[in-house]
Amino acid sequence: MHTDKKLLAKGLKFIGYTVAVMFLAPFTIYQAFKNEGHPAYLPVLIVGLILAVVAIGLGFYTIKIFMEALFGKKTKD
């Protein structure tokens, strides 16, 4: 079994997306809590929480891509 280089490259691209969202989500949540009196507090907080959930999902998806690239696709027998 050989490593699928195209799938590995896709996994590396998704790591970049994941890391970007992992830094953006806490920053957005922090900015929301820093400005609790501002009228845009709730929308910014909601966006930050959505970004946090997206970061977790992207993390699991990236791990799945790497596993498929390194070990091949899982077959159901």
Secondary structure, DSSP 4 states (H G I P E B T S, - for coil): ----HHHHHHHHHHHHHHHHHHHHHHHHHHHHHHTTTSTTHHHHHHHHHHHHHHHHHHHHHHHHHHHHHHH------
